[in-house]
Amino acid sequence: MKKNIGNTDKTIRIALAIALILLFTFNVVSGILGYVFLGMAIVMALTSFVSFCPLYTLFGINTCPAKKKK
């Protein structure tokens, strides 16, 4: 797996995951929508920890900074 998620993208994903988990935990969002939010939070957290998003490869997106060649 080639990394395609940069540091800014990781930070945003983790912040959104925490927000979604908090919304579910404090019953702001409940029912099926709450479980959808919880699933999204888990996926965002996992993709940020491994620095790879499968959807980015499908759409050709890469937020990693380009490595300088010497």
NORBELPE-V128517 format. One record per residue. N is the residue number from 1. RES is the residue in one small letter. SS is DSSP state (@ for helix, = for strand, . for the rest). Layout:
N | RES | SS
N | RES | SS
//
This chain:
1 | m | .
2 | k | .
3 | k | .
4 | n | .
5 | i | .
6 | g | .
7 | n | @
8 | t | @
9 | d | @
10 | k | @
11 | t | @
12 | i | @
13 | r | @
14 | i | @
15 | a | @
16 | l | @
17 | a | @
18 | i | @
19 | a | @
20 | l | @
21 | i | @
22 | l | @
23 | l | @
24 | f | @
25 | t | @
26 | f | .
27 | n | .
28 | v | .
29 | v | .
30 | s | .
31 | g | @
32 | i | @
33 | l | @
34 | g | @
35 | y | @
36 | v | @
37 | f | @
38 | l | @
39 | g | @
40 | m | @
41 | a | @
42 | i | @
43 | v | @
44 | m | @
45 | a | @
46 | l | @
47 | t | @
48 | s | @
49 | f | @
50 | v | @
51 | s | .
52 | f | .
53 | c | .
54 | p | @
55 | l | @
56 | y | @
57 | t | @
58 | l | @
59 | f | @
60 | g | .
61 | i | .
62 | n | .
63 | t | .
64 | c | .
65 | p | .
66 | a | .
67 | k | .
68 | k | .
69 | k | .
70 | k | .
//
